[in-house]
Amino acid sequence: MKNEKWPVAFLFVFVALVVCQVSPVRAADKKVCVEVVLQEIDATSESETPAVTEDGEDPGNKQSGKYPWQQAKMKRLENLVRAGVGTYLPIGQTPVVYLKRLLEHFLTHEKGYIAVSEGCDERIRVELYPLAEGWTLFARYSGNGREERIDQLFPTELSQFAERAITALLSDVPISATIKRDTVLRSDSMKSAQRIRGTHHFIIGLGTQIRGGNFASTDTSTGLASESIRIFSPMTISTGYRGKFENWGIEALAQLGIGTSKTAAAKNSGGGHIDFGGDFSLALHFLGYLNPRGLNSFYLGAGANFELLWFSAIKGAAFHGDDPRSTLLGGGLNMDLLCGWEFMRASSVQFFLQAELNLPAYVIENEDDWGGIHTWFPGMSVKLGIVF
C-alpha cells in the first residue's frame, strides 16, 4: 500500500513545480503619493485696500493685514467656495480630504500601482482653485510629467473626476479621452472655443495660360492635318472670394479662359485641324502664408478645379457652308498646385501675383465627323489680381 501512494505524491509535487514555473512573478507595485491642495483666497490685495477702512482706521496701522471688512470678504468667499459641498460630502469632511481619498482608491485599483503616504516612487498633485461654484483643477503626475485641467468641477463630480484623472495621468492620455457613460462631467459640455474670424475679400485676376497637348495641326503646304504636340496660350480672367485666417486662407473662384488664335479654314482644305476655343472652371484652393503678419507675404497652396473645355474642328472644304467649324467639348477635374505673393496687405486694396500648375485627372476623348481629340491637356498659368 505504501508503495502505491508514491506515484500519487510524486504527481502532486510535479504539478506544483510546473505551476510555480509557468505562473508569472508579479513585479512590485509602484508606490505613488497623492497630494491635494486647495489654493487659498487672497483677500488682502493692496489694490483693494481703501484709503480709510470701514472703522475709520488708517491702513498704515494694519495689524497682520486683518480688518473686519477683509475678514467679512474672506468669509463671503469661503461660503461661495463651500456652497452646496456639504450635501455631497461625508459629514465632517472637506473637499480636499475626500478627493484625496477618492484618488487613492482609484489609484490602488490600477494594476501595478498602490497609494502610499510616504516612501513613494512617484507623486500625483492636484490643485483646486476656488470658483463661485466649484473649482478649477490642475492634476499632474511626476511619473510621465503629464498635466490635465478641468475648468469647472462641481461638488457632485468629485468621484467622476478622480476616476478619470487617474486613468488619464497614469496612461498618459488626455482626460477628454477617458469619458465613460457614468463619468461625464458638466465641463465636457461647456467647452467654449474662441474662433478666428479672419477677413473676407472679393478678388479679380487677369492673366495668361500655357496649355499643351497632342492635337491635329494643318500642314500649310498640303492643306492636310496631322497630329503633333501643340501649345496654346489663352488669356484668363477670374473672380471670386478669398478668406484670410491668420496664417492660412481659402479661395473659391470662377475662371474663364479665352483662346487667342485660330487657323483660317481656307488653309485646311482637307479638314480636321483643331483649335482651342477656351475653358470655364470653378476652383477651390487652400493657401498657407509664410509671413502671415507681414505687409508682404509669399504663400503656397493646393486645390482643385472642375473645368469645361471647348475646341473647334475645321470641316473639309466641301462642307464649309455657313459654318466651316464644328465644336468638340471636353472636361473634368484638375489638381492645382500654386504659389503666390501678396503685397500692400495693409491697404484697403491689396494685390497678388500668382502662378499655378494645373494637372488634369482625366484625358480628353471626343470626336465627330470632322476631327477628334485624344490627349492629356496640362497647363500653367500666371495672373495678377486685386483683393478688396
C-alpha positions in Angstrom: 0.0 0.0 0.0 2.8 2.4 0.9 4.4 1.8 -2.5 1.1 2.6 -4.3 1.0 6.1 -2.7 4.4 7.2 -4.0 3.3 7.8 -7.7 0.3 10.0 -6.5 2.5 12.1 -4.2 5.1 12.4 -6.9 2.4 13.6 -9.3 1.2 16.3 -6.9 4.8 17.6 -6.4 5.4 17.6 -10.1 2.2 19.6 -10.8 3.1 22.1 -8.1 6.5 22.7 -9.6 5.1 23.2 -13.1 2.5 25.7 -11.8 5.3 27.7 -10.0 7.4 27.7 -13.2 4.6 28.9 -15.5 3.0 31.4 -13.1 4.3 34.9 -13.7 6.0 36.5 -10.8 4.2 39.8 -10.1 6.6 42.8 -10.0 6.4 45.1 -7.0 3.7 47.7 -7.3 4.8 51.3 -7.9 4.3 53.4 -4.8 2.5 56.7 -5.5 1.8 59.5 -3.1 -1.3 61.6 -3.7 -1.4 65.3 -2.7 -4.4 67.6 -2.9 -4.0 71.3 -2.3 -6.7 73.9 -2.0 -5.3 77.3 -3.1 -6.1 80.0 -0.5 -8.1 83.0 -1.4 -6.2 86.3 -1.2 -8.5 89.0 0.3 -5.7 91.4 1.2 -4.7 92.7 -2.2 -3.1 96.1 -1.9 -5.2 97.3 -4.8 -8.3 96.6 -2.8 -7.1 98.3 0.4 -9.1 101.6 0.9 -7.5 104.8 2.0 -9.5 104.6 5.2 -11.1 101.4 6.5 -14.7 100.9 7.5 -13.9 101.7 11.1 -12.0 104.9 10.2 -8.5 103.5 10.8 -5.6 104.4 8.7 -4.4 101.3 6.7 -0.9 102.2 7.6 -1.7 100.9 11.1 -2.8 97.4 9.8 -2.2 94.6 12.3 -1.3 91.4 10.3 -3.5 92.7 7.5 -6.7 91.6 9.2 -9.5 94.1 9.2 -13.2 93.3 9.8 -14.0 94.3 6.2 -11.3 91.9 5.0 -12.5 89.1 7.3 -16.0 89.6 6.0 -14.9 89.4 2.4 -12.9 86.2 3.2 -16.0 84.7 4.9 -18.2 85.5 1.9 -15.7 83.9 -0.5 -15.4 80.8 1.7 -19.1 80.4 1.8 -19.2 80.6 -2.0 -16.4 78.0 -2.3 -18.3 75.6 0.0 -21.7 76.3 -1.3 -23.5 73.1 -1.8 -20.5 71.0 -0.8 -21.9 69.7 2.5 -24.7 68.0 0.7 -22.4 65.8 -1.3 -19.5 65.0 1.1 -19.3 62.6 4.1 -20.3 64.5 7.2 -17.4 66.5 8.7 -15.1 66.0 5.7 -13.7 68.7 3.4 -13.3 68.5 -0.4 -9.6 68.2 -0.1 -9.7 65.2 2.2 -12.5 63.4 0.3 -10.9 64.0 -3.1 -7.6 62.7 -1.9 -9.2 59.5 -0.6 -11.0 59.0 -3.9 -7.8 59.4 -5.9 -6.1 56.9 -3.7 -9.0 54.5 -4.1 -8.9 54.6 -7.9 -5.1 54.6 -8.0 -4.9 51.4 -5.9 -7.3 49.7 -8.3 -4.9 50.4 -11.2 -2.7 47.3 -11.9 0.9 47.9 -10.9 0.2 50.9 -8.6 -0.5 51.4 -5.0 -1.2 54.6 -3.0 1.0 55.3 0.0 1.6 58.1 2.4 5.4 58.0 2.4 8.3 56.3 0.7 6.7 56.9 -2.7 8.3 56.4 -6.1 6.1 58.9 -7.9 3.6 61.7 -7.0 0.2 62.9 -8.1 -0.5 66.5 -7.2 -4.0 68.1 -7.6 -4.5 71.8 -7.1 -8.0 73.2 -6.5 -8.7 76.9 -7.4 -12.0 78.0 -5.9 -14.7 79.5 -8.1 -18.0 81.0 -7.1 -19.3 77.4 -7.5 -16.9 74.5 -7.6 -13.2 74.7 -8.6 -10.8 74.8 -11.4 -8.4 71.8 -11.0 -4.9 71.0 -12.2 -3.6 67.5 -11.9 0.0 66.4 -12.5 1.8 63.1 -12.4 5.5 63.1 -11.8 6.0 59.7 -13.5 5.5 61.0 -17.0 5.1 64.7 -16.5 1.5 64.8 -17.8 -0.8 67.5 -16.5 -4.5 67.8 -17.0 -7.0 70.6 -16.3 -10.8 70.8 -15.6 -12.1 74.4 -16.0 -15.0 73.9 -13.6 -15.6 70.9 -11.4 -18.8 70.8 -9.2 -19.1 69.2 -5.8 -21.2 66.4 -7.3 -18.4 65.3 -9.7 -15.5 64.6 -7.3 -15.7 60.8 -7.8 -16.1 61.0 -11.6 -13.1 63.3 -11.8 -10.9 61.1 -9.6 -11.6 58.1 -11.7 -10.9 59.9 -15.0 -7.9 61.8 -13.7 -6.1 58.6 -12.5 -6.7 56.9 -15.8 -5.6 59.9 -17.8 -2.4 60.6 -15.8 -1.2 57.0 -15.5 -2.0 56.1 -19.1 -0.6 59.4 -20.4 -3.7 60.3 -22.4 -5.9 63.5 -22.4 -8.7 63.5 -19.8 -11.2 64.1 -22.6 -10.3 60.6 -23.9 -11.4 58.9 -20.6 -15.1 59.6 -20.8 -17.5 56.7 -19.9 -21.2 56.7 -19.7 -21.2 57.3 -16.0 -18.3 59.7 -15.7 -19.4 62.6 -17.9 -18.6 66.0 -16.3 -20.6 69.2 -16.9 -17.4 70.8 -18.2 -17.4 68.2 -21.1 -20.5 70.0 -22.5 -19.4 73.5 -21.5 -16.3 73.8 -23.8 -16.1 77.3 -25.3 -14.0 77.8 -28.4 -12.8 81.2 -29.5 -12.6 81.2 -33.3 -10.6 83.2 -35.7 -12.9 85.4 -37.6 -10.5 86.2 -40.4 -11.1 88.7 -43.1 -13.2 88.2 -46.2 -12.4 89.7 -49.7 -13.6 89.9 -53.2 -10.8 89.2 -55.8 -10.4 89.8 -59.5 -7.4 88.4 -61.5 -6.2 88.7 -65.1 -3.5 86.6 -66.7 -2.5 84.1 -69.3 -2.2 80.3 -69.6 0.2 77.9 -71.4 -1.5 74.6 -72.2 -0.2 71.8 -74.3 -1.3 68.5 -75.8 -1.4 66.3 -78.9 -3.8 67.8 -81.5 -4.3 67.7 -85.3 -2.5 70.6 -87.0 -2.6 71.8 -90.6 0.3 71.4 -92.9 0.1 74.6 -95.0 1.9 73.1 -97.9 -0.7 70.3 -98.4 -3.8 71.6 -96.6 -4.0 68.3 -94.6 -4.0 67.9 -90.9 -1.8 65.5 -88.8 -1.3 65.2 -85.1 1.6 66.9 -83.3 2.4 68.4 -79.9 0.9 71.9 -79.8 1.0 74.8 -77.3 -1.9 77.2 -76.7 -1.8 80.5 -74.8 -5.3 81.6 -73.9 -5.9 84.7 -71.8 -7.7 84.3 -68.5 -10.0 86.3 -66.2 -11.0 85.1 -62.7 -13.2 86.4 -59.9 -14.4 85.1 -56.6 -13.8 85.0 -52.8 -10.7 84.9 -50.7 -10.8 84.5 -47.0 -7.7 85.0 -44.8 -7.5 83.3 -41.4 -4.2 84.2 -39.7 -1.6 82.0 -41.4 -3.8 80.3 -43.9 -6.5 81.2 -46.4 -9.1 79.8 -48.8 -10.3 81.0 -52.2 -13.2 80.0 -54.3 -13.1 81.2 -57.9 -14.9 81.2 -61.2 -12.4 81.3 -64.1 -12.7 81.9 -67.8 -10.0 81.2 -70.4 -10.4 82.5 -74.0 -8.4 81.2 -76.9 -6.3 83.8 -78.7 -5.5 82.2 -82.0 -7.3 80.4 -84.8 -6.2 78.9 -88.1 -8.1 80.1 -91.2 -10.4 77.4 -92.6 -9.1 78.1 -96.1 -5.7 76.7 -95.1 -7.1 73.3 -94.2 -8.9 72.1 -97.2 -8.9 68.5 -96.0 -10.4 69.4 -92.6 -9.6 68.0 -89.2 -7.5 70.9 -87.8 -8.2 71.5 -84.1 -8.1 75.0 -82.4 -8.6 75.7 -78.7 -11.7 77.9 -78.1 -11.5 78.4 -74.3 -12.5 76.9 -70.9 -14.6 77.7 -67.9 -13.8 76.4 -64.5 -14.8 76.5 -60.8 -11.8 76.3 -58.4 -11.3 75.8 -54.7 -7.8 76.5 -53.3 -6.2 76.4 -49.8 -3.4 78.8 -49.1 -0.6 78.9 -46.5 1.1 82.2 -45.8 4.8 82.2 -45.0 4.7 85.7 -43.3 1.1 86.0 -42.0 1.5 89.3 -40.3 3.8 91.0 -42.8 2.9 93.8 -45.2 4.0 91.4 -48.0 3.9 87.6 -47.9 4.6 84.7 -50.1 2.2 81.8 -49.9 1.9 78.2 -51.2 -1.3 76.4 -51.9 -3.1 73.5 -53.4 -6.6 72.6 -54.5 -8.7 71.5 -57.5 -10.9 72.9 -60.2 -13.6 71.4 -62.4 -13.4 72.7 -65.9 -15.3 72.6 -69.2 -13.2 72.9 -72.4 -14.3 73.6 -75.9 -12.4 73.2 -79.2 -13.2 73.8 -82.9 -12.5 71.3 -85.7 -12.3 72.7 -89.3 -14.6 70.9 -91.7 -13.5 69.8 -95.2 -13.6 72.4 -97.9 -16.7 70.8 -99.5 -18.7 71.1 -96.2 -17.9 74.7 -95.1 -21.3 76.1 -95.8 -22.4 78.7 -93.3 -20.1 77.4 -90.6 -16.8 75.9 -91.5 -16.2 74.6 -88.0 -17.7 72.1 -85.6 -17.4 72.2 -81.8 -15.9 69.5 -79.6 -16.2 69.5 -75.8 -14.1 68.1 -73.0 -13.8 68.5 -69.3 -13.0 67.0 -65.9 -11.2 67.5 -62.6 -7.8 69.2 -62.4 -5.4 69.1 -59.4 -3.8 72.5 -58.8 -0.5 73.5 -57.2 0.2 77.2 -56.7 2.4 79.8 -55.3 2.0 83.5 -55.0 2.9 86.8 -53.5 0.6 89.2 -51.8 1.7 92.8 -51.3 0.4 96.1 -49.9 -1.6 93.9 -47.5 -2.2 96.8 -45.0 -4.2 98.9 -47.6 -7.9 98.5 -48.3 -7.0 97.4 -51.9 -4.3 94.7 -52.0 -2.6 92.9 -54.8 -1.3 89.5 -55.6 0.8 87.7 -58.2 0.1 84.0 -58.6 1.4 81.1 -60.6 -0.5 77.8 -60.9 0.3 74.3 -62.2 -2.9 72.5 -63.5 -2.7 68.8 -63.8 -5.8 67.1 -65.2 -7.0 63.9 -63.7 -8.6 62.9 -67.0 -7.8 62.5 -70.7 -9.9 64.4 -73.3 -11.7 61.9 -75.5 -14.1 63.3 -78.2 -14.5 63.2 -81.9 -17.0 63.9 -84.7 -17.1 63.6 -88.5 -14.6 66.4 -88.9 -12.0 65.7 -86.2 -11.1 64.1 -83.0 -9.2 64.8 -79.7 -7.4 62.1 -77.7 -4.9 63.8 -75.4 -3.9 64.9 -71.9 -4.0 68.7 -71.6 -2.0 70.1 -68.6 -1.3 73.8 -68.2 0.4 76.5 -66.3 -0.9 80.0 -65.6 0.2 83.3 -64.3 -2.1 86.1 -63.1 -2.1 89.4 -61.4 -5.0 90.3 -59.3 -6.5 92.7 -56.7 -8.0 91.9 -53.3 -10.6 94.3 -51.8 
